[in-house]
Amino acid sequence: MKGYYSKVLKTNHASKWRNKGPILVTGHTGFKGTWLTLLLKELGLDVVGYSLSPKEESIYNFLGLKGAIPEVFEDIRNEVQLSRFIGIYQPSAVIHLAAQPIVLESYKNPSETFDVNVMGAINLMTSLEKSKTIEAAVIATTDKVYKNNNSGQRFIEDDPLEGTDPYSSSKVAVEAVVKSWQNLYARSGRIRLIAARAGNVIGGGDLSANRLIPDCIWSHLSGKPVILRNPESVRPWQHVLDPIYGYLQALSFGILPAYNFGPNEQRDLTVREVIEILKEQIEFTFKVVESEDDNYESKILSLNSELARETLNWSSVYNQRIAIFKTAEWWKNALSNGDSLEFTKDQIREYIKLQI
């Protein structure tokens, strides 16, 4: 019976949203947003997108996705336009990814980071209240919201939250926004609202500056070494398909305030280990330099995802080594001028088969 229930749960998460309004993805032109949009489409779901215009160097542009779904290029801080878009397309659910996601960028522009992340979330909450069709919304925050003393504990959803930099602090503030509206919605029971906390996400097509694997790809192309400032830092690395599939599970079945989505292994990899595994597939060089930001970023960060496993029947399909290999496969195909859109879809189809 348990096995049957598992299969029914995993196959019905998508059918729950069929024959209803589309799923709205905010930030659909970003790295995770692009993969999520393609995943939802492969599952046979209607999708609409609300996002800033894509960056020139982005997976969205690289795959030629402009016009593939109904979309608007607009700022999440524009509540009037967001509410208007929701009113036109009448979505049944929302996965909110629109954010300023880069830690180092948050040091350069802390005010904008708070404005985009916090006011963007508040604008979404306001728009949800006006909608008569939205049943559920997942708000992606980050694994970095937890108060971290570098003890190596695997954080659970009830652990204290605390930000130590503009990015993580803004995401803690987003969690407070979500909690406030969860309390408001609890009275009516109309909208399920869920915070989703994922680990360090990797995968093909991430072109963001100051992220480990994109830096390695730039090193491969330019011949310049990747600069490693904290090679022994530990993070919960996972392939992008694992957490975004978790977002869909939470959207369909989540009844708790927040869920962690992280790798299954008991030990997460260090930055140096990720580099060494990637070097088995792609040539590049790296150089370790003394860190000047030791006090800014956590040395050890790991997530406990038992709650998602027990209540959503979610678990990561790929271990961390395979996640790195899948990422390398995508890049090798792209760098050899393969059909990147079809290759991305193939990786998604392979992943979906492993879920059934």
Secondary structure, 3 states (H helix, E strand, C coil): CHHHHHHHHHHHHHHCCCCCCCEEEECCCCHHHHHHHHHHHHCCCCEEEEECCCCCCCHHHHCCCCCCCCEEECCCCCHHHHHHHHHHHCCCEEEECCCCCCHHHHHHCHHHHHHHHHHHHHHHHHHHHHCCCCCEEEEECCHHHECCCCCCCEECCCCCECCCCHHHHHHHHHHHHHHHHHHHHHHHCCCEEEEEEECCEECCCCCCCCCHHHHHHHHHHHCCCEEECCCCCECCCEECHHHHHHHHHHHHHCCCCEEEECCCCCCCCEHHHHHHHHHCCCCCCEEECCCCCCCCCCCECEECCHHHHHHHCCCCCCCHHHHHHHHHHHHHHHHCCCCHHHHHHHHHHHHHHHHC
